[in-house]
Amino acid sequence: MFKSINRVSERVSLSVRERLGQIDTATLSDAMGRHGAMSHRMRPLDIDRKLVGTAVTVHCPEGDNLMVHKALQLGEPGDVLVVDTGGTYDATVLGRNMSLFAQRVGFAGAVIDGSVRDRSGIMAIGFPVFCVGIVPRSAVKHAVGAVNVAITCAGVVVQPGDVIVGDEDGVVVVPRTIAEQVADAAEERLRMEEQQKRDVQDEDLPLEILYGRTWVDERMRPALDEPFQIPGSLPS
């Protein structure tokens, strides 16, 4: 009997997803107050492949990938497979043939908090995959986990329907409920950073446009009620 098998109930509009897909992950994370970025362990197999789509979440029992196969049956074009492997890193939950099937269904890619195999085969078909490791050993297919429930993937909570964006810097999760606001804020930040780029080329420091020319010295100035202290030293 299935533990919890669901379909994604709501998806962010295609227009908002496309807007988010035009923005780099660093800017998206900054626009969310430095939140939403998965651990540095989450890396792309191919840095030239960018990823954007709707999260179809999977929780796998340790060493088992049966639920990944079930999730592939429930996906729609533009979805992204997001997998919590239950802490399994020495057995793979995804390889070339599963990637081929996902690509045929219309999945935009996969984000695996675990390992994959058949790296060259996956790269050859052009399917964007982000993962934390590569090993040859396959997972078994017996245990029931969950599909489209809240999971934690590489340190970030992911809800079904959230927008997943991946690029050469890593992966960011944009919550479905604030996706349009994040797109607005990130686009505004891109305009600001373009102005910073011009200022830097004019010999200004990157943040002077925001805080003024003396901002570094001001940040270094100790508070009147707190004596300056080198980290690790004891107060006198």
C-alpha distance (Angstrom), angle and dihedral (degrees) to the residues before:
residue distance angle dihedral
M1 . . .
F2 3.81 . .
K3 3.77 116.4 .
S4 3.82 94.5 -150.2
I5 3.78 122.7 -23.3
N6 3.80 117.2 172.7
R7 3.77 142.8 159.0
V8 3.79 124.0 -124.5
S9 3.80 103.7 -91.3
E10 3.82 99.2 -164.4
R11 3.77 133.5 22.8
V12 3.78 130.7 -165.8
S13 3.79 111.5 -110.8
L14 3.78 117.0 -89.6
S15 3.81 91.3 -119.6
V16 3.81 92.4 57.7
R17 3.80 92.0 44.8
E18 3.78 89.7 52.1
R19 3.80 90.8 50.4
L20 3.81 91.1 51.1
G21 3.79 90.1 47.3
Q22 3.80 90.0 59.7
I23 3.82 91.7 58.3
D24 3.80 125.2 79.6
T25 3.79 119.0 -117.0
A26 3.81 93.7 -116.4
T27 3.80 91.8 58.8
L28 3.81 92.2 45.3
S29 3.79 91.5 52.7
D30 3.81 91.1 47.7
A31 3.80 89.9 49.5
M32 3.82 88.8 55.8
G33 3.79 93.8 51.4
R34 3.83 93.6 -93.2
H35 3.80 91.1 -55.1
G36 3.80 131.3 123.2
A37 3.81 99.4 46.5
M38 3.80 116.2 128.8
S39 3.79 121.1 -133.5
H40 3.80 120.3 -70.3
R41 3.81 86.2 -111.0
M42 3.81 90.0 74.0
R43 3.81 105.0 90.2
P44 3.81 135.3 166.7
L45 3.78 119.7 -111.1
D46 3.80 87.0 -142.1
I47 3.81 117.7 27.3
D48 3.80 90.1 -157.5
R49 3.82 92.4 64.1
K50 3.79 117.1 87.3
L51 3.78 121.8 -164.6
V52 3.80 135.0 -154.5
G53 3.79 129.1 160.3
T54 3.78 150.2 103.8
A55 3.79 119.0 -55.8
V56 3.80 118.0 -113.2
T57 3.79 100.4 -174.7
V58 3.79 127.5 -149.6
H59 3.78 132.0 -172.0
C60 3.79 112.2 -162.5
P61 3.79 125.7 -167.3
E62 3.79 110.9 -119.7
G63 3.79 113.4 -69.7
D64 3.81 94.5 1.9
N65 3.82 131.7 104.2
L66 3.82 103.2 -179.5
M67 3.80 90.4 115.8
V68 3.80 92.0 55.3
H69 3.80 88.4 60.3
K70 3.81 89.7 49.4
A71 3.81 92.1 49.2
L72 3.82 90.4 52.9
Q73 3.81 87.6 59.6
L74 3.82 91.6 54.3
G75 3.79 100.4 46.0
E76 3.79 129.1 107.5
P77 3.80 131.7 -154.4
G78 3.79 110.0 -70.7
D79 3.81 95.3 27.9
V80 3.80 124.8 130.7
L81 3.80 121.6 -145.1
V82 3.83 108.0 -130.9
V83 3.80 113.7 -172.9
D84 3.79 134.2 -167.5
T85 3.81 103.0 -165.2
G86 3.79 95.3 -165.2
G87 3.79 90.8 -110.1
T88 3.81 96.0 -51.5
Y89 3.80 112.4 147.4
D90 3.82 102.9 149.4
A91 3.81 96.3 60.4
T92 3.78 124.3 54.4
V93 3.80 126.1 -125.1
L94 3.82 96.4 -171.4
G95 3.80 136.3 39.8
R96 3.79 140.4 160.0
N97 3.80 99.6 -70.9
M98 3.80 94.0 47.5
S99 3.79 87.9 48.2
L100 3.80 89.6 51.5
F101 3.80 90.2 52.8
A102 3.81 91.9 46.7
Q103 3.79 89.9 50.0
R104 3.81 90.9 50.1
V105 3.81 90.8 52.0
G106 3.79 88.8 51.7
F107 3.79 102.3 -105.6
A108 3.80 111.1 161.8
G109 3.81 92.3 -144.0
A110 3.78 145.5 -61.4
V111 3.80 136.7 -93.2
I112 3.80 112.7 -161.0
D113 3.80 124.9 -172.1
G114 3.78 86.8 -156.7
S115 3.78 139.3 36.0
V116 3.80 137.0 -50.2
R117 3.78 134.0 -168.4
D118 3.82 137.8 -151.6
R119 3.79 90.7 55.7
S120 3.80 96.2 171.3
G121 3.80 91.1 45.3
I122 3.82 92.5 51.9
M123 3.78 91.6 46.5
A124 3.81 91.0 48.9
I125 3.81 92.4 58.9
G126 3.81 91.8 47.3
F127 3.81 96.5 -123.7
P128 3.84 110.7 153.4
V129 3.81 110.6 -125.1
F130 3.79 128.5 174.5
C131 3.80 118.7 -170.2
V132 3.79 144.0 148.2
G133 3.80 99.5 -122.0
I134 3.79 149.7 5.7
V135 3.82 123.1 -134.7
P136 3.84 133.7 153.9
R137 3.81 99.1 -130.4
S138 3.81 117.4 100.6
A139 3.79 126.2 -139.3
V140 3.81 121.9 -117.9
K141 3.80 123.4 -111.0
H142 3.79 110.7 -135.4
A143 3.78 114.8 90.0
V144 3.79 127.8 82.6
G145 3.78 119.0 -130.4
A146 3.80 128.4 154.8
V147 3.79 141.0 -72.4
N148 3.80 125.0 -154.9
V149 3.77 99.4 6.9
A150 3.80 128.3 122.0
I151 3.81 109.9 -75.6
T152 3.77 138.0 172.8
C153 3.79 113.2 -122.4
A154 3.81 119.7 -176.3
G155 3.79 91.1 -23.4
V156 3.82 98.7 -46.1
V157 3.80 127.6 102.0
V158 3.81 110.4 -123.9
Q159 3.79 123.7 -165.4
P160 3.81 123.0 -162.6
G161 3.79 107.1 -93.3
D162 3.81 96.7 28.2
V163 3.79 115.3 133.3
I164 3.80 116.1 -108.5
V165 3.80 120.0 -156.4
G166 3.80 123.0 -176.8
D167 3.79 133.7 177.3
E168 3.79 139.7 148.2
D169 3.84 90.6 -60.5
G170 3.81 95.4 54.7
V171 3.81 139.1 -98.7
V172 3.81 132.3 -41.3
V173 3.80 127.3 -168.7
V174 3.81 116.5 -145.4
P175 3.82 110.7 -164.3
R176 3.78 111.6 -122.1
T177 3.80 92.8 -129.6
I178 3.82 94.1 60.5
A179 3.80 101.3 28.8
E180 3.80 96.5 116.5
Q181 3.82 93.0 46.5
V182 3.80 90.0 49.8
A183 3.80 90.4 50.8
D184 3.83 89.9 51.6
A185 3.82 93.0 47.6
A186 3.81 93.8 44.6
E187 3.80 93.0 49.9
E188 3.79 89.9 50.9
R189 3.79 89.5 49.1
L190 3.80 90.7 51.8
R191 3.80 89.2 55.5
M192 3.81 90.1 49.8
E193 3.80 92.3 48.3
E194 3.79 90.8 50.2
Q195 3.80 87.4 56.6
Q196 3.82 89.3 48.3
K197 3.80 89.2 52.5
R198 3.80 90.2 55.8
D199 3.81 91.1 46.3
V200 3.81 92.2 51.1
Q201 3.78 89.3 51.7
D202 3.81 86.3 53.0
E203 3.84 88.5 56.0
D204 3.81 98.4 -100.0
L205 3.80 120.0 133.0
P206 3.84 114.0 -105.6
L207 3.82 97.8 -105.8
E208 3.80 99.5 36.7
I209 3.78 90.0 94.4
L210 3.82 88.8 62.9
Y211 3.79 104.0 34.3
G212 3.80 107.7 18.5
R213 3.79 132.4 -110.1
T214 3.81 95.9 -67.0
W215 3.80 98.6 49.3
V216 3.82 96.6 109.4
D217 3.81 93.0 53.4
E218 3.78 90.7 45.3
R219 3.80 91.7 52.8
M220 3.82 89.0 50.2
R221 3.81 93.5 52.2
P222 3.85 109.5 105.6
A223 3.77 119.9 -127.9
L224 3.82 113.9 -101.9
D225 3.79 92.4 -116.9
E226 3.78 95.9 45.1
P227 3.85 119.7 65.3
F228 3.79 117.2 -137.4
Q229 3.79 110.3 -95.9
I230 3.79 131.3 -173.9
P231 3.80 108.8 -132.1
G232 3.78 110.2 -94.9
S233 3.80 96.2 20.5
L234 3.77 125.1 111.0
P235 3.80 121.9 -116.8
S236 3.79 114.5 -106.2
